[in-house]
Amino acid sequence: MAKRIKKPPVKPEKRLEWLKRVEKEGETLTHIAESDDFDLRTVRKHIEIARLERDVQKARSEVLRNALEGHYRDLLDAVRNIEKQIASQSPASLEKDTPLMYGLRQHMPRSPIWENLRKWNRTLTEIVEIEDAIGKKIKREIEADGRLKDIVSYGAKGVIPAAVDVLTHQVKAWAYGSEGLKIDRDMNSKKRDDDKVSLNYGFSHFGEIETSHVDIIKAVIGDFESKLKDEQELLELEKAFNRLGRLKASIHETVTTILLRRIVPGRCKYCPL
């Protein structure tokens, strides 16, 4: 009786070859077994193993692809959030505020967006401080002027706060490049039944006042508007708004590039791989 020779184990490459011959070339298991000198049961077994290995690999690739897509989607959502904050002229979240921002910073550590966001936040703080200083200065000077105090003595207690609010608004509008409100166009009075008038200047409501006080208020507002156009604070605020505009354009350019690429370069601790 001839000694049985044990065949070497079937290598993964061989069973993948068999699977290809069956699925793509239409070769039968019997023909493979005969041509390669293997037992039919061995061929059948290893083709099933190859099919299972392929399916597992495909499933793993699908899971990984979904994880990567989800990760990039999260990162792009973080970028879109930056875009919304800039568009609404709000302070921007930086890398330590949330895990996603931290991950985004790890992906793009050398991007100019981070320094621009820090400058953006500093400029917003500076604008708030200048506006606050302007409002306090206007309040002091209007109270020192005295003309509106006489009107307040008639019971119109909202006149000075309304004047401060609208004049502060005017400075902000001029600094931003807008013409602001115009007395002849935007100051309106509505007569009441008690011989008083309800006075508004744009958004600002001065309350119900004596008819004779309208011209005084117009004069005070007009005088202060002329004076404020020459104030140093207006120039400082204008410079801050111009700087904010340049930062907004630069950040928008970076954000647009990231969003159109759809994939954030680099890696972070939250990457699936």
RODO-2510 file (C-alpha; in nm, 4 decimals, decimal comma):
residues 273
     n   res          X          Y          Z
     1     m     0,0000     0,0000     0,0000
     2     a     0,1425     0,3381    -0,1040
     3     k     0,2275     0,5731     0,1740
     4     r    -0,0162     0,8644     0,1936
     5     i     0,1583     1,1975     0,1466
     6     k     0,0201     1,4766     0,3633
     7     k    -0,0375     1,7870     0,1621
     8     p     0,0842     2,1203     0,3018
     9     p    -0,1818     2,3448     0,4584
    10     v    -0,3804     2,5613     0,2188
    11     k    -0,2490     2,9150     0,2342
    12     p    -0,4823     3,2167     0,2375
    13     e    -0,3583     3,3185    -0,1070
    14     k    -0,4578     2,9806    -0,2480
    15     r    -0,8098     2,9847    -0,1078
    16     l    -0,8588     3,3406    -0,2358
    17     e    -0,7493     3,2166    -0,5768
    18     w    -1,0037     2,9324    -0,5577
    19     l    -1,2789     3,1743    -0,4560
    20     k    -1,1971     3,3976    -0,7527
    21     r    -1,1992     3,0994    -0,9905
    22     v    -1,5414     2,9967    -0,8653
    23     e    -1,7085     3,3404    -0,8490
    24     k    -1,5498     3,5234    -1,1405
    25     e    -1,4435     3,2472    -1,3771
    26     g    -1,7281     3,0032    -1,3097
    27     e    -1,4985     2,7096    -1,2446
    28     t    -1,6542     2,4147    -1,0586
    29     l    -1,5244     2,2839    -0,7271
    30     t    -1,4671     1,9443    -0,8841
    31     h    -1,2521     2,0901    -1,1605
    32     i    -1,0461     2,2910    -0,9085
    33     a    -0,9937     1,9821    -0,6922
    34     e    -0,8823     1,7733    -0,9886
    35     s    -0,6605     2,0367    -1,1536
    36     d    -0,4891     2,1365    -0,8279
    37     d    -0,4773     1,7837    -0,6911
    38     f    -0,6756     1,8530    -0,3725
    39     d    -0,9567     1,6677    -0,2101
    40     l    -1,2963     1,8104    -0,3051
    41     r    -1,3906     1,8520     0,0623
    42     t    -1,0733     2,0520     0,1229
    43     v    -1,1484     2,2823    -0,1690
    44     r    -1,5066     2,3325    -0,0563
    45     k    -1,3997     2,4024     0,3032
    46     h    -1,1357     2,6587     0,2106
    47     i    -1,3539     2,8398    -0,0371
    48     e    -1,6067     2,8894     0,2444
    49     i    -1,3279     3,0116     0,4726
    50     a    -1,2142     3,2572     0,2032
    51     r    -1,5698     3,3808     0,1579
    52     l    -1,6094     3,4303     0,5344
    53     e    -1,2751     3,6136     0,5633
    54     r    -1,3705     3,8427     0,2771
    55     d    -1,7094     3,9230     0,4334
    56     v    -1,5496     3,9969     0,7708
    57     q    -1,2952     4,2265     0,6096
    58     k    -1,5683     4,4010     0,4153
    59     a    -1,7728     4,4504     0,7329
    60     r    -1,4714     4,5902     0,9156
    61     s    -1,3998     4,8271     0,6279
    62     e    -1,7627     4,9419     0,6320
    63     v    -1,7521     5,0059     1,0062
    64     l    -1,4272     5,1967     0,9711
    65     r    -1,5575     5,3986     0,6785
    66     n    -1,8731     5,4915     0,8719
    67     a    -1,6638     5,5859     1,1754
    68     l    -1,4344     5,8046     0,9645
    69     e    -1,7287     5,9697     0,7890
    70     g    -1,8926     6,0391     1,1249
    71     h    -1,5691     6,1777     1,2667
    72     y    -1,5162     6,4136     0,9736
    73     r    -1,8820     6,5134     0,9875
    74     d    -1,8413     6,6066     1,3552
    75     l    -1,5287     6,8074     1,2787
    76     l    -1,6973     6,9902     0,9922
    77     d    -1,9919     7,0671     1,2200
    78     a    -1,7432     7,2266     1,4601
    79     v    -1,6080     7,4347     1,1705
    80     r    -1,9618     7,5380     1,0754
    81     n    -2,0192     7,6428     1,4362
    82     i    -1,7164     7,8712     1,4097
    83     e    -1,8675     8,0154     1,0921
    84     k    -2,1977     8,0837     1,2714
    85     q    -2,0216     8,2527     1,5628
    86     i    -1,8285     8,4800     1,3296
    87     a    -2,1372     8,5593     1,1199
    88     s    -2,3308     8,6584     1,4331
    89     q    -2,0309     8,8571     1,5617
    90     s    -2,0136     8,6442     1,8761
    91     p    -1,7062     8,5310     2,0721
    92     a    -1,5582     8,2186     1,9156
    93     s    -1,5091     7,8935     2,1066
    94     l    -1,1441     7,7929     2,1205
    95     e    -0,9774     7,4519     2,1292
    96     k    -1,0131     7,3776     2,5018
    97     d    -1,3841     7,4514     2,5214
    98     t    -1,5105     7,1227     2,3763
    99     p    -1,3579     6,7866     2,2753
   100     l    -1,4399     6,8556     1,9104
   101     m    -1,2624     7,1906     1,9121
   102     y    -0,9674     7,0257     2,0821
   103     g    -0,9671     6,7553     1,8144
   104     l    -0,9945     7,0130     1,5378
   105     r    -0,6952     7,1979     1,6816
   106     q    -0,4955     6,8713     1,6794
   107     h    -0,5862     6,8154     1,3152
   108     m    -0,4759     7,1673     1,2133
   109     p    -0,2263     7,2904     1,4734
   110     r    -0,0567     7,5353     1,2337
   111     s    -0,3708     7,6801     1,0772
   112     p    -0,3908     8,0629     1,0954
   113     i    -0,7508     8,0299     1,2094
   114     w    -0,6511     7,9834     1,5753
   115     e    -0,4556     8,3063     1,6059
   116     n    -0,7266     8,4874     1,4109
   117     l    -0,9934     8,3549     1,6488
   118     r    -0,7939     8,4778     1,9484
   119     k    -0,7606     8,8200     1,7835
   120     w    -1,1320     8,8096     1,7031
   121     n    -1,2246     8,7510     2,0677
   122     r    -0,9851     9,0217     2,1883
   123     t    -1,1271     9,2706     1,9391
   124     l    -1,4862     9,1954     2,0449
   125     t    -1,3864     9,2559     2,4074
   126     e    -1,2170     9,5800     2,3078
   127     i    -1,5303     9,6946     2,1222
   128     v    -1,7507     9,6254     2,4251
   129     e    -1,5108     9,8195     2,6485
   130     i    -1,5008    10,1178     2,4113
   131     e    -1,8797    10,1183     2,3742
   132     d    -1,9197    10,1032     2,7526
   133     a    -1,6785    10,3932     2,7963
   134     i    -1,8615    10,5950     2,5304
   135     g    -2,1985    10,5341     2,6976
   136     k    -2,0679    10,6416     3,0385
   137     k    -1,9042    10,9507     2,8910
   138     i    -2,2232    11,0509     2,7083
   139     k    -2,4264    11,0037     3,0270
   140     r    -2,1889    11,2227     3,2288
   141     e    -2,1866    11,4988     2,9696
   142     i    -2,5624    11,4979     2,9108
   143     e    -2,6271    11,5200     3,2844
   144     a    -2,3721    11,7991     3,3096
   145     d    -2,5362    11,9846     3,0178
   146     g    -2,8475    12,0411     3,2254
   147     r    -3,0963    12,1044     2,9454
   148     l    -3,2548    11,7608     2,9707
   149     k    -3,2664    11,7798     3,3519
   150     d    -3,5251    12,0548     3,3206
   151     i    -3,7420    11,8217     3,1122
   152     v    -3,6958    11,5410     3,3669
   153     s    -3,8274    11,7757     3,6347
   154     y    -4,1587    11,7692     3,4476
   155     g    -4,1831    11,3958     3,5054
   156     a    -4,0214    11,2663     3,1846
   157     k    -3,7739    11,0408     3,3637
   158     g    -3,6903    10,8344     3,0569
   159     v    -3,5505    11,1223     2,8543
   160     i    -3,1855    11,1001     2,9653
   161     p    -3,1575    10,7177     2,9370
   162     a    -3,3202    10,7382     2,5915
   163     a    -3,0743    11,0076     2,4826
   164     v    -2,7754    10,8079     2,6112
   165     d    -2,8947    10,4915     2,4360
   166     v    -2,9550    10,6556     2,1007
   167     l    -2,6325    10,8584     2,1030
   168     t    -2,4292    10,5483     2,1930
   169     h    -2,6045    10,3714     1,9069
   170     q    -2,5129    10,6558     1,6724
   171     v    -2,1431    10,6306     1,7565
   172     k    -2,1507    10,2545     1,6974
   173     a    -2,3309    10,2999     1,3651
   174     w    -2,0834    10,5635     1,2428
   175     a    -1,7875    10,3533     1,3491
   176     y    -1,9333    10,0570     1,1590
   177     g    -1,9651    10,2658     0,8431
   178     s    -2,3398    10,3357     0,8582
   179     e    -2,4965    10,6798     0,8387
   180     g    -2,6982    10,6124     1,1540
   181     l    -3,0213    10,7905     1,2400
   182     k    -3,1175    11,1337     1,1082
   183     i    -3,3152    11,3762     1,3224
   184     d    -3,5176    11,5125     1,0320
   185     r    -3,6001    11,1650     0,9102
   186     d    -3,6090    10,9416     1,2163
   187     m    -3,7290    11,1590     1,5049
   188     n    -4,1079    11,1377     1,5261
   189     s    -4,3644    11,2655     1,7712
   190     k    -4,7226    11,1584     1,8143
   191     k    -4,9741    11,3891     1,9803
   192     r    -5,1682    11,2581     2,2789
   193     d    -5,5058    11,3598     2,4218
   194     d    -5,3473    11,5371     2,7226
   195     d    -5,1592    11,7922     2,5092
   196     k    -4,8382    11,5929     2,5414
   197     v    -4,6521    11,4076     2,2686
   198     s    -4,4933    11,0636     2,2526
   199     l    -4,1428    11,1115     2,1136
   200     n    -3,9264    10,8502     1,9416
   201     y    -3,5880    10,8755     1,7768
   202     g    -3,5468    10,5567     1,5797
   203     f    -3,5657    10,2700     1,8291
   204     s    -3,5303    10,4996     2,1322
   205     h    -3,8464    10,6079     2,3148
   206     f    -3,8239    10,9337     2,5108
   207     g    -4,1619    10,8880     2,6715
   208     e    -4,4526    11,1297     2,6937
   209     i    -4,3263    11,4897     2,7065
   210     e    -4,4502    11,8459     2,6784
   211     t    -4,4805    11,9682     2,3204
   212     s    -4,2485    12,2571     2,3990
   213     h    -3,9734    12,0157     2,5018
   214     v    -3,9431    11,8492     2,1601
   215     d    -3,7274    12,1284     2,0186
   216     i    -3,5029    12,1205     2,3263
   217     i    -3,4455    11,7471     2,2856
   218     k    -3,3745    11,7931     1,9143
   219     a    -3,1214    12,0635     1,9940
   220     v    -2,9464    11,8550     2,2613
   221     i    -2,9299    11,5458     2,0395
   222     g    -2,8087    11,7526     1,7435
   223     d    -2,5375    11,9220     1,9497
   224     f    -2,4115    11,5943     2,0904
   225     e    -2,4153    11,4221     1,7506
   226     s    -2,1967    11,6975     1,6057
   227     k    -1,9610    11,6800     1,9014
   228     l    -1,9359    11,2991     1,9069
   229     k    -1,8234    11,2854     1,5433
   230     d    -1,4973    11,4482     1,6509
   231     e    -1,4369    11,2319     1,9586
   232     q    -1,1287    11,0086     1,9880
   233     e    -1,3480    10,7176     2,1014
   234     l    -1,5225    10,7165     1,7634
   235     l    -1,1879    10,6784     1,5872
   236     e    -1,0853    10,3959     1,8240
   237     l    -1,4151    10,2165     1,7691
   238     e    -1,3870    10,2607     1,3930
   239     k    -1,0383    10,1047     1,3962
   240     a    -1,1644     9,8122     1,6051
   241     f    -1,4560     9,7480     1,3669
   242     n    -1,2225     9,7632     1,0657
   243     r    -0,9903     9,5123     1,2309
   244     l    -1,2892     9,2899     1,3067
   245     g    -1,3928     9,3049     0,9412
   246     r    -1,0483     9,1960     0,8214
   247     l    -1,0439     8,9084     1,0704
   248     k    -1,3916     8,8024     0,9625
   249     a    -1,2821     8,7856     0,5978
   250     s    -0,9692     8,5856     0,6815
   251     i    -1,1543     8,3387     0,9056
   252     h    -1,4299     8,2971     0,6467
   253     e    -1,1725     8,2144     0,3788
   254     t    -1,0128     7,9453     0,5974
   255     v    -1,3492     7,7989     0,6985
   256     t    -1,4717     7,7873     0,3390
   257     t    -1,1580     7,6006     0,2294
   258     i    -1,2016     7,3403     0,5045
   259     l    -1,5708     7,2871     0,4289
   260     l    -1,5182     7,2511     0,0543
   261     r    -1,2371     6,9992     0,1047
   262     r    -1,4760     6,7922     0,3207
   263     i    -1,1839     6,6163     0,4891
   264     v    -0,9833     6,7789     0,7668
   265     p    -0,6100     6,7053     0,7288
   266     g    -0,4045     6,5504     1,0071
   267     r    -0,5051     6,3374     1,3046
   268     c    -0,6437     6,3773     1,6558
   269     k    -0,6993     6,1608     1,9630
   270     y    -1,0590     6,0986     1,8522
   271     c    -0,9714     5,9615     1,5062
   272     p    -1,1117     5,6054     1,4564
   273     l    -0,7664     5,4836     1,3538
***
